[in-house]
Amino acid sequence: MKFVYLRFFLTPKAQKFSKKFPFDPQIYQKCNDMVQIDKDIPRTMLPPGLTDPQKEEFMAALRAILTAYCNFNKSVGYVQGMNILVSALLYTICEDWNRIGEAREPALLLLFNLMEGYQLSDLFQKQMLRVLKLLKELEVRIEKDLPKLFAHINNTEVV
């Protein structure tokens, strides 16, 4: 599997997490956001070519990882869109679709690494304050660096 060298690329915060919170699916069965997680999982695009049992295993892995992160970071919990990110992580990590379960822990570590080590969790806050700030920064940057595009956007009322 591709995750053999994963621990070398984790931020120090994620390395500490990996030692403190080993992945145990029995511990991470439920969280406060289970209703939303269970709504979003069937809507998640799955990798092409999976058999029905592999689809079920993929969705079970997705659910376990999202639940585990939700329980770890209760201030963020689960927010729509995380399912897409975790699906992409599982798709990238898993080389053998008959062994999807083995990709759960590395995918959780990568999710934790992205969310906590690189502050991606700020983008998933329910109030979306970081997203709004970044969009404002983008608007200012476009206005400064691409004034024609900025004028066109404003004239056509795209936003």
MARFIKOL-971004 format. One record per atom (N, C-alpha, C): residue in three letters; z negated, y negated, x. Coordinates in pm, whole numbers, plus 32768, in hexadecimal, padded with zeros to 4 digits. Each point is the difference from the previous one (the first is absolute). Example, Ala and Ser with C-alpha at 12.3 -4.5 7.8 and 13.67 -1.06 7.14 Angstrom:
<recs>
ALA7CF482398527 ALA80007F897FA7 ALA80007F88805A SER80487F977FDD SER7FFA7F898052 SER7FB77F937FB3 
</recs>
This chain:
<recs>
MET800080778053 MET80007F897FAD MET80007F838058 LYS80327F947FC7 LYS80107F83804A LYS7F7C7FBC8022 PHE7F9380237FBC PHE7F847FB6800E PHE7FA9802A8075 VAL803080548057 VAL7FB0802E8071 VAL7FD07F8A8055 TYR80567F9D8014 TYR7FDD7F8F8055 TYR7FD17F877FB1 LEU7FE880117F7F LEU7FDC7F927FA8 LEU7F847FB58031 ARG7F9B8046802B ARG7F827FBF8025 ARG80117F9D8073 PHE8068800D8051 PHE80167FA3806D PHE80317F787FCE PHE80357FFC7F87 PHE803A7F857FCC PHE7FA77FBC7F99 LEU7F8980357FEA LEU7FA67FC57F9F LEU7FB77F89803C THR7FE77F9C7FAC THR7FAE7F8F802C THR7F7280348017 PRO7FAF7FB8804D PRO7F75802D8015 PRO7FB580157F7C LYS80197FA97F9E LYS7FBD800E7F7E LYS802A80837FBC ALA807F80228009 ALA8030807D7FC2 ALA7FCD8079804C GLN7FF37FF68084 GLN7FC98070804D GLN7F70801A7FD7 LYS7FB37F957FEB LYS7F76800E7FD4 LYS7FFD80417F75 PHE80597FD57FA9 PHE800A80387F7A PHE801E80968005 SER805C80278058 SER802A808D8007 SER7F8D805A802B LYS7FA37FCB804F LYS7F8D8051802A LYS7F9380027F95 LYS7FF37F917FB9 LYS7F947FF27F9E LYS8023803F7F79 PHE80807FFC7FD9 PHE802A802F7F7D PHE806C806A800D PRO7FDC807A8025 PRO806880688005 PRO803580187F74 PHE807E80217FF7 PHE803F80127F7E PHE7FD080817FC0 ASP7FC17FF37F8E ASP7FD080747FB5 ASP80287FEB7F6E PRO806680447FD1 PRO80307FEC7F77 PRO7F9580167F95 GLN7F9A8052801E GLN7F9680187F9E GLN7FAD7F827FE7 ILE7FEF7FB18066 ILE7FB17F857FF4 ILE804D7F947FB3 TYR80827FFF8011 TYR80527F947FCA TYR804D802A7F83 GLN7FBA802E7F9B GLN8042802D7F86 GLN800C7F907F98 LYS7FA37FA27FFF LYS80007F987F9A LYS7FD97F7B803D CYS80337F957FC4 CYS7FD97F7A8026 CYS80097FA77F83 ASN7FD97F84800F ASN80007FA47F8D ASN808B7FE37FCA ASP806680138050 ASP80897FDD7FD7 ASP8055807A7FDD MET7FC2806F7FDC MET804B807C7FE6 MET80667FF17F90 VAL7FE07FB27F99 VAL805D7FF07F90 VAL80837FC48032 GLN7FF77F978053 GLN80797FC08033 GLN804880598064 ILE7FB680448056 ILE803E805B8060 ILE804E806C7FB5 ASP7FC0803A7F9A ASP8041806B7FB5 ASP807A7FCE7FB0 LYS80027F817FDD LYS80777FC67FBF LYS80717FEE8064 ASP7FDE7FD78079 ASP80667FDA8062 ASP803D8076804C ILE7FB4806A8013 ILE80338070804E ILE8081803B7FC5 PRO800680197F7D PRO807E80367FCB PRO80767F9F800C ARG7FE27F7F800F ARG806B7F9C800E ARG802D7FEF8091 THR7FBE8042805D THR801F7FF1808D THR807D80508023 MET805B7FC1804A MET80798047802B MET7FD9806A8066 LEU802C80787FE6 LEU7FE180708059 LEU807580188060 PRO7FE3803E8071 PRO806D8022805D PRO8066805A7FBA PRO807F7FF08023 PRO806780537FC0 PRO7FF68092802D GLY802880597FA7 GLY800C808D8023 GLY7F8180527FF8 LEU7F957FC87FCB LEU7F84804E7FF4 LEU800B80617F8B THR7FC880768013 THR7FF6805F7F91 THR7F8E7FD27FA5 ASP7FF580397F8A ASP7F967FD97FA4 ASP7F748013803B PRO7FE380728042 PRO7F7B800E803F PRO7FE97F99806F GLN80697FE0804B GLN7FF27F9B806A GLN7FE87F767FC3 LYS80407FE17F90 LYS7FE87F807FBB LYS7F6E7FF67FD5 GLU7FCD806D7FC8 GLU7F7380007FD5 GLU7FA37FEE8077 GLU801C8042806F GLU7FAD7FF38078 GLU800A7F73803A PHE80787FC67FFD PHE80127F778031 PHE7FAF7F9F7FAB MET800780107F7C MET7FB57FA67FA7 MET7F698016800E ALA7FD6807B801A ALA7F71801B8016 ALA7FD17FBE8082 ALA805380058066 ALA7FDE7FBE807F ALA7FFA7F697FED LEU805F7FCA7FB8 LEU80047F717FE3 LEU7F817FD67FB6 ARG7FDB804D7F9C ARG7F887FE27FB0 ARG7F8380058058 ALA7FF380678053 ALA7F8B800F8055 ALA7FF37F8D8063 ILE806E7FD8803C ILE7FFD7F938063 ILE7FDC7F7C7FBD LEU803E7FE37F8F LEU7FE27F837FB8 LEU7F6F7FFD7FD2 THR7FCF80717FD1 THR7F7580097FD4 THR7FA17FED8074 ALA801F803E8070 ALA7FAB7FF48077 ALA7FFA7F6F802E TYR80717FBC8006 TYR7FFF7F75802D TYR7FB77FA97F9A CYS8016801A7F80 CYS7FBD7FB67F95 CYS7F68800B800E ASN7FD08077801F ASN7F7080138013 ASN7FCE7FBF807F PHE80527FFE8066 PHE7FD57FC3807E PHE7FF87F687FF2 ASN80697FC37FCD ASN80067F6D7FF7 ASN7FF47FD77F6D LYS7F857FFB7FD1 LYS7FE97FE27F73 LYS80237F707FDC SER80037FA58062 SER80247F757FE1 SER80947FF47FDC VAL805380568038 VAL808E80017FDF VAL801A806A7F96 GLY7FC680768014 GLY8018806E7FA4 GLY8091802C8006 TYR8037801C7F8C TYR808F80227FF8 TYR80487F8F7FBA VAL80707FD98037 VAL80547F987FC5 VAL808D80387FF9 GLN80467FE27F93 GLN808980307FF2 GLN80517FDA807B GLY804F805C802D GLY80517FEC8079 GLY7FCE80548073 MET7F7F801F8000 MET7FCA8055806A MET803F808B7FFA ASN8021802E7F87 ASN803D80847FF0 ASN80868007804A ILE804B7F947FFF ILE80817FFB8044 ILE7FEB80068098 LEU7F9E7FB5802F LEU7FE18001808F LEU7FD4808A802E VAL7FA680407FB6 VAL7FCE80848027 VAL806F80687FF5 SER80557FF47F9C SER8071805C7FF3 SER805A7FF6807B ALA801A7F87802D ALA80537FEC8077 ALA7FBD803A807C LEU7F7B7FF1800A LEU7FB880398071 LEU800980997FFF LEU7FEA803C7F8D LEU800B80927FF6 LEU808D80308021 TYR80627FB97FCC TYR808D80248019 TYR80207FFB8095 THR7FCA7F9B8043 THR801A7FEE808F THR7FB980688054 ILE7F8680227FDC ILE7FAF805B804F ILE802880927FEE CYS801A80277F86 CYS800F808E7FE0 CYS80898035802B GLU7FFE80628057 GLU807D803F802D GLU8020807F7FB2 ASP7F99803E7FC8 ASP8012807E7FB9 ASP7FC47FF07F74 TRP80567FFB7F9C TRP7FD17FE67F78 TRP7FAB80717FC9 ASN7FFC80708043 ASN7FA6806B7FD6 ASN7F747FEE8039 ARG7FED7F998052 ARG7F7E7FE5803E ARG7FD77F6F7FE7 ILE80197FCE7F89 ILE7FE07F747FDE ILE7F6B7FE5800F GLY7FAE80637FDB GLY7F6E7FEE8009 GLY7FD07FDA808A GLU8046802E8067 GLU7FD97FE1808A GLU801A7F6E8024 ALA80507FBB7FB1 ALA80207F74801D ALA7F9D7FA07FBE ARG7FA380347FB0 ARG7FA27FA87FB9 ARG7FAA7FAD805F GLU7FBF8042805D GLU7FA67FB6805A GLU804C7F9A8055 PRO807080248040 PRO80487F9B804D PRO80337F8D7FAA ALA802B801E7F86 ALA802F7F957FA8 ALA7F8E7FA37FDA LEU7F8A80397FE6 LEU7F8A7FAD7FE3 LEU7FDC7FAA8078 LEU8006803A8078 LEU7FE27FB28079 LEU80657F8F8013 LEU807F801E7FE8 LEU80657F96800B LEU7FEB7F947F98 LEU7FE180297F85 LEU7FE57F9D7F97 LEU7F8A7FAA8028 PHE7F95803E802E PHE7F8C7FB4802D PHE80257FA38073 ASN804D8033805D ASN802B7FB08073 ASN804D7F837FD3 LEU805C80127FA4 LEU804E7F8F7FCD LEU7FAA7FA07FB0 MET7FB080367FA7 MET7FB27FAD7FA4 MET7F8F7FB58047 GLU7FB880458055 GLU7F8B7FC48040 GLU801E7FCB808B GLY8048804D804F GLY801D7FD7808A GLY80607F8C800A TYR805E7FFA7FA3 TYR80657F948001 TYR7FF37FA47F88 GLN7F8E80057FBC GLN7FDF7FA97F8F GLN806680047F8E LEU8046806D7FEF LEU805C800D7F90 LEU7FB480037F7C SER7F8180268006 SER7FB080037F85 SER7FF77F767FC0 ASP800E7F978050 ASP80007F787FC9 ASP80727FEB7F9D LEU806D80498013 LEU80737FF27FA6 LEU7FEC804C7F7E PHE7F9E805A7FFD PHE7FEA80517F89 PHE7F857FD57FB0 GLN7FC67F8E8023 GLN7F907FCD7FB1 GLN80317FE27F73 LYS7FAE801C7F9E LYS802A7FEE7F75 LYS80237F6E7FE0 GLN7FC27FA08043 GLN801F7F737FE8 GLN80817FD38046 MET802D8050805F MET807C7FE6804A MET80007F7A804A LEU7F8C7FD2802B LEU7FF87F7F8045 LEU804F80008082 ARG7FF9806C804C ARG804B8009807F ARG809680007FE6 VAL802C80457F98 VAL808F80037FDD VAL802E7F747FDD LEU7FB27FBA7FAE LEU80257F777FD9 LEU80067FA4807A LYS7FA18011805B LYS80017FAE807A LYS807C801D8054 LEU8023807F8010 LEU80768024804E LEU80817FCE7FBE LEU800780077F7C LEU80757FCC7FB9 LEU800D7F698012 LYS7F907FB97FFF LYS80047F6F8017 LYS802E7FE3808F GLU7FCD804E8060 GLU802B7FEE808B GLU8096801A800E LEU803280657FB9 LEU808F801F8003 LEU80517F8D7FC5 GLU7FD17FCA7F91 GLU80457F8F7FC1 GLU80087F88805E VAL7F927FE08041 VAL7FFD7F90805F VAL8060801B8075 ARG8000807C802F ARG805680268070 ARG80947FF67FDA ILE8023802F7F89 ILE808C7FF77FD2 ILE80287F6E7FF1 GLU7FA77FB07FC7 GLU801F7F717FEE GLU80197FBD8087 LYS7FB180238064 LYS800D7FC48085 LYS80798036804C ASP800F80868005 ASP8065803E8055 ASP808880157FBD LEU8000800B7F7C LEU807B801A7FB5 LEU800B7FA07F89 PRO800E7F80801C PRO7FFD7F9D7F93 PRO806F80157F97 LYS8075802D8028 LYS806B80187F9E LYS7FDA80717FA1 LEU7FCA806B8037 LEU7FD4806E7FAC LEU7F907FD37FA3 PHE7FA47FB18035 PHE7F907FCF7FAF PHE80347FAA7F8C ALA805F7FA8801E ALA803A7FAC7F97 ALA804880567F98 HIS804A8064802E HIS804880597FA4 HIS7F9E804A7FA4 ILE7F9480338039 ILE7F9B80477FB0 ILE7FC67FA47F96 ASN7FE07F86802A ASN7FC77FA07FA1 ASN80647FD67F95 ASN80807FED8027 ASN80657FD47FA1 ASN8022806C7F9A THR7FFA807E802A THR8023806D7FA4 THR7F8580357FB6 GLU7F8E7FC7801B GLU7F8180267FBE GLU7FE88097800A VAL801580378078 VAL7FE8808E8018 VAL7F6C80217FF2 VAL7FAD7FA6802F VAL7F6F80167FF6 VAL7FBF7F9C7FA6 
</recs>
